[in-house]
Amino acid sequence: MSFYKVVIADDEQPIRHGLSLFPWEKYGFQLVCAAPNGQVALQAVRKYGADLLLSDIRMPVMDGLALARSLYEEENPVQIVLLTGFQDFAYAQQAIRYHVCRLLTKPLDPADLSECLQYVARTLAKNCPERKPPALSPDLPRPRRLNSRDTLSCPLPYPQRESQSFVQILFEEQALTVSATDILLDGLLEVFSPFLEYGLLPYCQALCSFLQELQSQIGRFPDQTSQLKDTIRQAEADVKAGHSALAVNQAVRTAVHRILQVRAINDFEPNRIAVEKAMEYIRQNYGEPLTLELVANSVHLSPSYLSVLFKKYAGTNFSKYLRDFRMEQARILLTQTHLKVYEVAQKVGYPNSKYFIDLFKEQNKVSPHEYRIFHGTGGVFS
């Protein structure tokens, strides 16, 4: 079976690992290179004759736009998909000029990537009719409505390589953040998803095996071994009692997050947890008047100390994180609701609509109204 060739480019190693775990073959693609920057990706696209390039916009050496421009100028037919944060929306017009076929937002949702790959496969099939893409999951039966007591046999092998890779990163990767871990975990859960074709029970059994892999490593933390055993034991119980894949996945995610917290403590970085709690407080209360003092009080730290920790662990300062998150929520409301601009402003914590409009335009290079027109109907990338 011939597959379309994929090159990915991202300077964050955990994200490259996560994308490497994605089941590309399920959608008719084969990953041939995971590049740390645009220059390496450019060479790989040329070397392998790649059909699809999935690249972050912001990278050292050569960024995603420069990479897209180089491929456009040399008339390379590769399909290009760029990964971008909402703050990079201003780059959209440049991306159009370089014939980028899609923009996907980070953190990347596996469901969005799946839909995108199907779209790209259809496009490649139209451009090259002689290269008919492989059918999706040809060897798997159609999904069946089964409950946790079904005993349908499952011939799928346990994804040992992908599971071990995730466990190694979780316990050994330096400065691993919650967001990067979630990307990795989403990729791993996508690898496990074919078990659902045979019912919820095989899926739960496979994830229980994965939890046992996690438990085999908790001896690294002798002071917390007992607590982590309880955490994994509870996760196993929740997985076995789960009535949906969503509930089962959440049980696994909770256990992984707990291991991350223990890692932070054992790495002598207990304040990382405080910063994560501060970020969560912002995400839950962004529509209210928030100050550094108020958020610091919520995590029992002084404002000046939280400011230092925030920069260290979140990679940005408090005010920028708050502003960027509010803008992200504003963009969602503008594209998914019919609220008036001043109502959107109030919901994201800006009672002064004029200030909100000026701030929005400064960050996005377009007004809220223009953003809604461009993006609310699907934009040029839909």
RAKA-V207805 format. One record per helix or strand of 3 or more residues. SS is the DSSP state (~ for helix, > for strand). FROM is the first residue (numbers start at 1). TO is the last residue. If there is no record, write none. Layout:
BEGIN
SS_FROM_TO + SS_FROM_TO
END
This chain:
BEGIN
>_4_9 + ~_13_21 + ~_24_27 + >_29_35 + ~_38_48 + >_52_56 + ~_64_73 + >_79_84 + ~_86_97 + >_102_105 + ~_110_127 + ~_160_172 + ~_178_198 + ~_200_215 + ~_218_220 + ~_225_241 + ~_245_266 + ~_271_285 + ~_292_298 + ~_303_314 + ~_318_336 + ~_341_347 + ~_353_364 + ~_368_375
END
